[in-house]
Structure formats: structure tokens, C-alpha cells
Amino acid sequence: MVLQAIFILVALFTIGCALMVVLHRNLFISALFLIASFFGVAVIYVLLEAEFIAVAQILIYIGAIATLIVFAIMLSRGMMTGRTSPRNAQALWAGLGSVILGIALLYVVAYRVQWPVVQKDVPADAIARLGSALVGRYVIPFEVASVLLLAALIGAVMIAREKEV
């Protein structure tokens, strides 16, 4: 009962932060709410006893992607100083489309998908096999993702740097 209450509180916190990401007018503060939302998802993973995924959530999303987003925002001075508007003319249509898509997805998930339930124990060496897969079979995709993040950071710096006159 206590875990359910904690889960509901963390879920409400995560949803609230996710809403503030898209509703706040300041882009930098939206990025901070995104980090809080990522952290809420990591806490939900801990409550679901998926500690490895929680640590991966913190390392990859908070440690890498959120930091990259914050650096990109700080390097693009136009958004930080208010010279450009974070809003555009399609905001109403985008919101309407999002609501329609959300309703359609809820309908499909709730009424059209038969979710299989499998009662199977987790193998004792599951964590060791997952670790071996990440440094063995899946090392190339893992390294490609890190190079991609590095290239995005370098691209953001190159785009945002001040032009010399």
C-alpha cells in the first residue's frame, strides 16, 4: 500500500514535470523540468525493481542527453536572451493533433491489443548476461551512440559560436 502511494506521487511528479516541459515559456527552465521528468522515470524504474534500467536512465538521459540539451540552449544565445520566440503559429494545431493522437493511442492500447501475460522467472545470471552483451555483442551500437552524441555536441558548438567579423 505504501509503495503504491509512493508510485502515484512519483508518477504525478513526473507527469507534472513533463507538462511543464511543453508549457513553460522559458526554454532553459523547460530543460530543467525535462531533467526532473527523467529523474522521476528513474525513480519509477527503481520502484519497479529494475535498478539497471534506472541507472541507465540516469547515466544516459540525465547525464548525457539532458546535459547536451542544456549546453545547446546555453550556446544558442537567441533563445536565452529572448531575441527569438519559442512559440510559433502552429501551436494550436500541434496541440489539437496531439490530443487526437493521444485519444487514438489510448483507444488502441485499451481495446484493441491483447497483452500476453507470461509467468516466467528471471534467470539468476540475467544481469551478468546483460553486461556481457553490452560489452560484447552490442558494443558497436553502444559506441556509435556515443559518437553520435559527441557529433551533436560539436555541431551545436559550431552552429552557436559567434561569427568573427
N, C-alpha and C positions, 0 to 999 in steps of 0.2 A: 504493500500500500504506500509506503514512504517512497519507494523507488518510482512508482507511478506518478506521485505528486512532483518529485524532482524532475522526472522526464517531461511532464506537462509544462512545468515552469521553464525548463531549458528550451523546450520546443517553442513556447510563446516568445521567449527572449530572442531565439534565432529568427523566427518569423518577423518579429518587430524590427530587428536589425536589418533583415533583408528588405522589408518595406521601406525603411529609411534610406537604404542604398539607392532606391529608384525615386524616392520622393524628395530627398533633400536637395536644396538649390546649390550648395557649395560642393564642388566635385571632390575636394580633398576630404571633407567630412564624410562624404559618401564612401570614399575608400576606407576610412576608419571604421565605418559601420560594416563594410564588407569583411574586414578583418574580424570584427566581433561576431559576425554571422558564421564565418569559417570556424572560429573557436567554438561557437555553440554546436556546430555539426560535430566537431571533435569530441565534445562532452557527450553528445548523444551516442557516438560510437563507443565511448567508454562505458556508458550505461548499458549498452547492448553487448558488453563483454567482447568487443572487437578492438582490443588495445593496439594491435599492429596497425590497423586502418586508422585509428585515432592519431597515432604517432605520425603516420604517413600524411594524414590530413594537415597536421601542424607543420611538419617539415616542408611539404610541397606547396600547399596552398598559402599558409601564413608566412612561412619562411622564404619562399621563392616568388610565387606569383603575386601575392599582395605587396611584397616589397618592390617588385618590378613595377606594379601599377602605381604605387606611391612615388617612386622615382620618376616615372613617366609624367605624372601630373606635376611634380615639382619642376621638372625640366621644361615643361611647356608653359611658359610664363603667361601666355594669353589667358588661359583658364584661371590661373591663380590670381591674377590682378583684376579680373573682371572685364577685360577688353573684349572678350568674346562671350556670347551667351551659351550656357549649357543646354538651353531648351531649343526646340525647333518647331516648325509649323505642323509637323505630323504627330505631335504628342497625343492629340485626341484620338486620331485613327489608330495609332500604335496601342493605346490603352484599350480601345474597343476591340481590336483584333486579339489582344492578349486575353481579355475576358472571354471572348468567344472560343478561343483555343483552349483555355483552361476548362471551360464547361464541357467542351467536346472530349478532352482528355479524361476528365472525371467520369463522364458517361461511359467511355470505352473501358476504363480501368474498373469501374464499379459493376458494370452489367455485361460486358462482352468478353472479358478474359476469365478463363478458368485457371485459377492459380493452383498449381500442383503442390501438395504437401508431402515432403519426403522425411520420414523418420529415420535418420541415419546418423550414427555417431561420428564425431570428428576424429580423424586418426591422431594417434599420440605424437607422431612426428610431423604434423602439419606445418608448424612454424619453421622447422628445420628444412622441410621440402620447399616452402615458400622462399626462404632466404637463399637456398641453393639455386632456385630458379631465377631469382633476381640477379645473382652474380654469375650465373652460368648461361642458361638458355636465353634469358631476356636482358642480358647486359647491353646488347647493341641498341634496342629500343630505349632503354634507360639512358644511355649516353647520348643518343640522338635527341631525346627530350631536353637534356641539359644543354646541349649545343644550341638547340633552338631557342631556349630561354636566354642564353648568352647573346645570340644574334639579335634577338628582340631588344635586349637592353642596349647593345651597341647601336642599333638602328634608332632607338629613341633618343640616345645622346646625340647622334649625328643630325637628326631632324631638328632637335630642340636647341642645338648650340647657336649662339649668336653669330650672325654673318659679319665678317670683317669688311669694312668699307674701304 
